Amino acid sequence: MGIIRLPPIISSVKQYHKLHSVLSRKQISDVPKGHFAVYVGETEKKKRYVVPIAYLNHSLFQELLQISEEEFGFQHSMGGLTIPCNEDAFFHVTSRLNNSL
């Protein structure tokens, strides 16, 4: 059996995909295990927050998710879960959740 050499174009494509996967992981890596990121806001400029996965089981947070589903369906323009409420309302819900967990 001989050695098969890949043409430079195929090698470059593989390097591109490897680099892309590393960069994608870096963007996600700032979310600690057991948490997920959400985008919150009513305007075009939304803020990103990292919240515990345990919030998903709570009825208050599920109400926010229902609002999000009604507004966006499953096509979120930010690429992640977007919650269309003002930040004060989000802080109110998450502070109540923090006290109950």
C-alpha positions in Angstrom: 0.0 0.0 0.0 1.3 3.4 -0.9 0.8 6.7 0.7 -2.1 8.8 -0.6 -1.4 12.5 -0.7 -4.3 14.9 -0.6 -4.3 17.7 -3.1 -3.6 21.1 -1.4 -7.2 22.3 -1.9 -8.7 19.4 0.1 -6.1 19.9 2.8 -7.0 23.6 3.0 -10.7 22.7 3.3 -10.0 20.4 6.2 -7.9 23.0 7.9 -10.7 25.5 7.4 -13.3 23.2 9.0 -10.9 22.4 11.9 -10.3 26.1 12.5 -14.0 26.9 12.3 -14.9 24.2 14.9 -12.2 25.5 17.3 -13.5 29.1 16.9 -17.1 27.9 17.4 -16.1 26.1 20.6 -14.3 29.2 21.9 -17.5 31.2 21.5 -19.5 28.6 23.4 -16.8 27.9 26.0 -17.7 31.0 28.1 -20.9 29.3 29.1 -20.1 27.1 32.1 -21.3 23.5 32.3 -24.9 23.4 33.5 -25.8 26.8 32.1 -27.0 28.3 28.8 -27.0 31.7 27.2 -30.1 33.8 26.5 -30.5 37.2 24.8 -32.9 39.6 26.5 -34.4 42.8 25.4 -37.2 44.4 23.4 -35.1 46.5 21.1 -32.6 45.5 18.4 -29.7 45.7 20.9 -30.2 42.7 23.2 -28.0 41.7 26.1 -26.6 38.2 26.6 -27.0 36.5 29.9 -25.9 33.1 31.1 -28.4 31.3 33.3 -28.5 27.9 35.0 -30.3 25.0 33.2 -32.3 24.5 36.4 -34.4 27.6 35.4 -35.9 25.5 32.6 -37.9 23.5 35.1 -39.5 26.5 36.8 -42.9 27.8 35.7 -41.9 31.5 35.7 -39.1 30.8 33.3 -41.3 28.6 31.2 -43.7 31.6 30.8 -40.8 33.6 29.4 -40.1 30.7 27.0 -43.7 30.7 25.8 -43.5 34.4 25.1 -40.4 33.8 23.2 -42.0 31.0 21.2 -45.0 33.2 20.3 -42.7 36.0 19.2 -40.0 34.1 17.3 -41.2 30.5 16.9 -38.0 28.6 16.6 -36.2 31.1 14.3 -34.2 33.3 16.6 -32.3 36.0 14.8 -29.6 36.2 17.4 -28.7 32.6 16.8 -29.5 31.7 20.4 -32.6 31.7 22.6 -34.0 35.3 22.6 -36.5 36.4 25.3 -38.5 39.5 24.2 -39.0 41.2 27.5 -37.4 44.2 29.1 -34.4 43.6 31.3 -36.1 44.7 34.5 -38.8 41.9 34.0 -36.0 39.4 33.3 -34.1 40.4 36.5 -37.3 40.2 38.5 -38.0 36.6 37.3 -34.4 35.4 37.7 -34.1 36.9 41.2 -37.2 35.1 42.2 -35.8 31.9 40.7 -32.5 32.4 42.5 -34.3 32.7 45.8 -36.3 29.5 45.2 -33.4 27.3 44.0 
